[in-house]
Amino acid sequence: MILLGLTGSIGMGKSTTTAMFAELGAVVWNADDAVHSLYAPGGAAVEPVGEAFPGVVVNGAVDRTRLAEALGRDETAFRRLETIVHPLVAQGRAEDLEAARAAGTGLAVLDIPLLFETGGDKAVDAVVVVTADPAIQAERVLARPGMTRERFDAILARQIPDAEKRARADFVIDTGRGLHAARADVEAIVATVLDPSWISPRQGAAGLSH
């Protein structure tokens, strides 16, 4: 099974792009969805996060607004949260990929916003970076309910700059060129990596994915 890591800064069009991969038969694993499940009632992160950040659990689930407020009050809080959540996310990802592999899936796409920041690029066969012009990105993000320029800038500050991501990518998809062009790029990538003669540019990951 081929593993593609898909990443990109906020507002670049990752969700739209992963949907295109899914339409072509790829199994898509989404890091944000995994975290939402961990924070939901019965989720494995609810109890440890509640212990680390008193008052953020409401009705048996992690209240993301309260958690964000707690993170904003303490410079070390984000790292503490990561030490709780990242291992749980990694465990769930491993289980989901093993199930996909057992089902005979040929291609899995890992949608991970902080792929480079967390070192996840070392565990895939190739990295796809989704990009767009900064003006298009800002227009998309600032149109979201509750989003402010300050919050947008704070999110960007935690992410590797788009230019660096593109430089480190094996494939780049520019969603600013429109859906038709993005879909053509996705189709070309799928055809490339599923070709039996294709060799992963990240040889160290090959043993993890096949």
C-alpha positions in Angstrom: 0.0 0.0 0.0 1.3 3.4 -1.0 1.1 6.1 1.7 0.8 9.8 0.6 1.1 12.5 3.2 -1.1 15.5 2.3 -0.6 18.8 3.9 -0.9 22.5 3.4 -1.5 25.7 5.4 -5.0 26.7 6.6 -7.4 27.7 3.7 -5.3 26.0 1.0 -8.1 23.5 0.0 -7.0 20.3 1.7 -10.5 19.0 2.3 -11.5 19.5 -1.4 -8.3 17.8 -2.6 -8.6 14.8 -0.3 -12.2 14.3 -1.5 -10.8 14.0 -5.0 -8.4 11.4 -3.9 -11.2 9.5 -2.2 -13.3 9.6 -5.5 -10.4 7.8 -7.1 -10.5 5.0 -4.6 -7.9 6.1 -2.0 -8.5 5.6 1.7 -8.3 9.0 3.4 -7.3 9.4 7.0 -7.9 12.9 8.4 -6.0 14.1 11.5 -8.5 16.8 12.4 -11.3 14.2 12.3 -9.3 11.9 14.5 -8.8 14.7 17.1 -12.6 15.5 17.0 -13.3 11.8 17.8 -10.8 11.8 20.7 -12.5 14.9 22.2 -16.1 13.6 21.7 -18.0 11.8 24.5 -16.3 8.5 25.2 -13.2 9.7 23.4 -9.8 8.5 24.7 -8.5 12.1 25.2 -11.4 13.4 27.3 -10.2 12.2 30.7 -6.5 13.0 30.3 -7.2 16.4 28.8 -9.7 17.2 31.5 -7.1 16.3 34.1 -4.5 18.5 32.5 -6.8 21.4 31.9 -9.5 21.6 34.6 -12.8 23.0 33.4 -12.5 22.2 29.7 -14.7 19.1 29.7 -18.4 19.8 29.4 -21.1 17.1 29.2 -18.5 14.4 28.8 -16.6 16.0 25.9 -13.7 18.4 25.5 -15.1 21.9 24.8 -12.8 23.3 22.2 -13.6 26.9 23.0 -12.7 26.4 26.6 -9.6 24.4 25.6 -8.5 27.3 23.3 -8.9 29.7 26.2 -6.8 27.5 28.5 -4.1 27.2 25.8 -4.0 31.0 25.4 -3.4 31.5 29.1 -0.2 29.4 29.3 2.7 29.3 26.9 3.6 25.7 27.9 0.0 24.4 27.5 0.1 23.6 23.8 3.1 21.3 24.3 1.3 19.6 27.2 -1.7 19.0 25.1 0.4 17.6 22.3 2.0 15.0 24.6 -1.5 13.8 25.4 -3.1 13.9 22.0 -0.3 12.9 19.6 0.2 9.4 20.9 -3.5 8.7 20.8 -3.8 10.0 17.2 -0.8 7.9 16.1 -2.3 4.8 17.6 -5.6 5.4 15.8 -3.9 6.1 12.6 -1.9 2.9 12.8 -5.0 0.8 13.4 -6.9 2.5 10.5 -4.0 1.9 8.1 -3.6 -1.7 9.1 -7.3 -2.2 8.4 -7.0 -0.6 5.0 -3.9 -2.7 4.2 -5.7 -5.9 5.2 -8.6 -4.9 3.0 -6.2 -4.7 0.0 -6.3 -0.9 -0.4 -3.6 0.3 -2.8 -3.4 3.9 -1.8 -3.9 5.7 1.5 -3.8 9.5 1.9 -3.0 11.0 5.3 -4.4 14.5 5.6 -2.2 16.0 8.3 -2.0 19.8 8.6 1.1 19.7 10.7 2.8 16.9 8.7 6.2 18.5 8.5 6.0 20.1 11.9 5.4 16.7 13.6 7.9 14.7 11.5 5.1 12.8 9.8 6.7 13.3 6.4 9.3 10.7 7.4 6.7 7.9 7.5 5.2 8.3 4.0 6.2 7.4 0.5 5.7 10.9 -0.9 4.3 14.3 0.3 1.6 16.2 -1.5 1.4 19.9 -0.6 -1.8 21.8 -1.4 -1.2 25.5 -2.0 -2.9 28.7 -3.3 -2.0 32.3 -3.7 -1.9 34.1 -0.3 -4.7 36.5 -1.3 -7.0 33.5 -2.1 -6.0 31.8 1.1 -6.8 34.8 3.2 -10.1 35.3 1.5 -11.1 31.7 2.2 -10.1 31.7 5.8 -11.5 35.1 6.8 -14.9 34.1 5.4 -15.2 31.4 8.0 -17.6 32.1 10.9 -15.8 33.5 13.9 -12.4 33.9 12.2 -10.4 37.1 12.7 -7.2 38.3 11.2 -5.5 37.9 14.6 -6.6 34.3 14.9 -5.6 33.6 11.3 -2.1 35.1 11.9 -1.8 33.0 15.1 -2.6 29.8 13.3 -0.1 30.7 10.5 2.6 31.3 13.1 2.4 27.7 14.3 2.7 26.4 10.7 5.8 26.1 8.4 5.5 28.8 5.7 3.9 27.7 2.5 7.0 28.4 0.4 9.0 26.0 2.6 6.3 23.3 2.4 6.3 23.6 -1.4 10.1 23.3 -1.5 9.9 20.1 0.6 7.0 18.5 -1.4 7.2 15.7 -3.9 4.0 16.8 -5.5 2.3 20.3 -5.4 -1.4 21.0 -6.1 -2.4 24.6 -6.6 -6.1 24.9 -5.8 -6.1 28.6 -6.8 -6.2 27.5 -10.4 -9.7 26.0 -10.0 -11.3 22.6 -9.4 -10.7 21.3 -12.9 -6.9 21.8 -12.7 -6.7 20.5 -9.2 -8.6 17.3 -10.2 -6.3 16.8 -13.1 -3.3 17.1 -10.8 -4.8 14.5 -8.4 -5.5 12.1 -11.2 -1.9 12.5 -12.4 -0.5 11.9 -8.9 -2.6 8.7 -8.4 -1.5 7.4 -11.8 2.1 8.1 -11.0 2.3 6.5 -7.5 0.2 3.4 -8.5 2.5 2.7 -11.5 4.4 -0.5 -10.6 7.6 1.1 -11.8 7.3 4.1 -9.5 9.9 4.4 -6.8 9.3 6.3 -3.6 11.5 9.4 -3.3 11.5 8.8 0.4 13.2 5.4 0.5 13.2 5.2 4.3 9.4 5.2 4.4 9.0 2.5 1.8 9.2 -0.4 4.2 6.5 1.2 6.4 3.9 1.4 3.7 4.1 -1.6 1.3 
